[in-house]
Amino acid sequence: MPVIAIDGPVASGKGTLARRLAEALNLAYLDTGSLYRAVASCILERGSDPDDSILAAKVADTLTAEDLDRDDIRDEIVGQGASIVAANQEVRKALLEFQRNFAKTPPDGHLGAILDGRDIGTVVCPDAEIKLFISATPEVRALRRHKELLERGEESIYARVLEDLRERDQRDRNRDTAPLRAAEDAVILDTSDMDADKAFKVARQLIKERLSL
């Protein structure tokens, strides 16, 4: 049962790539970042602070699959909150088993799974058959996120998006628990000069060569 781990920083294109690969290969897909977003969303809905580590751990312990469909899960403020709760060791422990169970027993009869996030290849699924680390320059990633926000009808200022992205990168890379980094055996794919179609073709060919899928 193949497991493909796709990691990378925010707005690197890993989510778009993972979804397309899952569809093309008929594998179950889990956006693990949505778990942390769901935790942040639940906390913010209560009017509380994502920095409240005790509350964040309690929310993570009781998170359900339905919480992943919350209406505000893609809002920028929720994304900022997700980066904060993701640095909470107790939150990560609570969500780790959810992710591993998904990889071991993919839903809906799928014979394999693709998970994308920050620590899939290093912590969640260190034995994954394929590990990809998707990257791009901060400027390119900020521009992608800026355009995404505008397309959703949200107000966005590029300079502010870039500043927020750099703060999230620093927080993700320097946290004590499961910091953002490429696994030693991961293939690093820089998408700075690639559109979504090009990134998909490159990744699809790599998987085909290694797994014959």
N, C-alpha and C positions, 0 to 999 in steps of 0.2 A: 504494500500500500504506500505509494509515494507521497512524501511530504515535501513541499517547496516552501522555503522561508525567504521572505522578501523584506529587507530592512532598509532604513534610510531616514533622513531628516524630513521635516515638514515640507510639503510642496515640492518634493523631489520627483514626483510622478509615480511613486511606488504603488499608490492605491489604484490609479487608472490602469497601470500595467498588470497588477495582480488580478483585478476583476476581468480584464480581457483574456489573460492566460487561463483563468479558472473556467471561463465560458468555452474557450477554444479546446481545452483539454478535458472538459467535463469533470472538473474537480470541485469539491466544496470550497467556499471562500469565506474567510473571516478577517474582517478589518479589526485588528485587536485594538487599534486606537479608539474605536467606537466604545469599547468597554470603559476606558478612562474618561472619555467624553460623557458617557452616560452617568458615571459617578459624579462628575463635575456638574452636570445638568441637574441632577437630583439635589445636590447641595445648594446650588444657586437658587433653585426653585423655592427652597426653604428660607431664602434670604440670608444664608450663612456663607462663611468664607471657606474656599477650597483649602486654605492653609490650616484649617481646623483638622488636625491629623486624626483625632479620635473619631470625629464624626465621619470623616472620609473612609476610615477603616470599617465603620459600622455599615455605611451605605454599600461599600464594595462587597461585604459579607452577604447582603440581602439582594444584590443585583439580580434581575431576571432577564431573560432573553427579550421580553417585551420592552424593557427599558432602552434597548438599542434602537428602537423606532421612535424615540421621543422627537417631537417637532423641532426643537431648538438644537439638536445635537451637532449641527454643522455651523452654528453661529460662532463668530470669532471670539466672543467672550467665553464661550464654553471651551473652545480650543485652548485658550490661555489657562483656564481652570484645569483642563485635562493635563497640561504640562506640569502644573503644580502638584496635583494628586498623584501623578505618575512617579514623582520623586519620593512618595511615601512608601516605605518598605512594607508596612502592613497591608496597604492597598494592593501592592504587587503580589504579595503572598496569596491574598484572597482571590485574585483573578487568575493566578498561574494555573490552577487546576482546571478551570473553565477552558482555558486555551489548549492545554495538553489533552484534555478529553476530546475536544473538537478534532484535534489532529489524529488521535488514535482511533476514534470512531466517528468519522464524518457523517453528517446527517443526510437524509433523503437518498440513501443507497449509493452515495458516491464512493468510489474506490480509492480516493486519495484527497489531499487537501492542500490548499495554498493559504498561508497566513502572512499578513504583512503587519509591520510595526516597527519598533525600535530595538527589540532584543530577542527576536524570534530565533535567529541563528545562533546566538550566544547563550541564551538562557532557556527559552521556552522549548525549542526543538533543536538542541545542539546536534542531534543525529539526523537531521533532515538530509534527504538525498541531494537536494540542490539548495544552495544558499546564494542569494543575490543581494548586493548592497547597492541601492540606487542613490546616486548623488547628483548634485548640480551646484553651481555657484550660488551664494546667497542672493545676489542681484537677480539672477534668472528665476529663482524660486519665489522671491518676493513679487516679481512681476506677474508670475503665474497666479499667485494667491490674490494679488490686487485685481487682476482681470476676473477671476472667479467670483470675488465679492461683488464687483460691479455687475456682472451678469446675473447675479442673484438679486439685484436691486438694492444692495446695501451700500452705504456710503463708505468710501475707501480713499485713503491718501497713501500713495506709494511709499513715501519716506517713512511714514509711521508703520506701515506693514513691514518694511525692511528692518526697522528698529525692533519691532516685536519679534520678528523671526530670528534675529540675532540673539535676542534675550532667551528665546526658547531653545535655540541651539546650545547656548552656553549652559543652560539649566539641564538639558537632556544629556549633554556630554560629561558634565561634572558631577552629576548626582552620585551618591554613594552606592545605590542599589541599581544594578543593571544599566550602567551608562550606555549611551548611544555609541556604538563602534561596530566596525565590520568584523565578522568572525574571521579567524585566520584562514579558513578554507573557503571563504566567500569570493565570488566573482564580483568585482566592483564595476558598475556600469554608470558612467558619467553621462547624464542626459542633457547637459547644458546646451549642446548643439543638436539635439534630437527632438523631433516632434513625437507624439504618442505612437504613431504608426511605425516609425523607425525603431523606437525603443522596443516595441512589441516584436518586430521581426528579429532583432538581435537576440532578445531573450528567448523567443520561441525556438530559434535555431540552436541555441546553447542547450536548452532542455531536450530537444530532439536528439542531439548528439549524445547526451549523457544518459537519458532514460528511454530512448526509442519511443517516446510518446507522440 
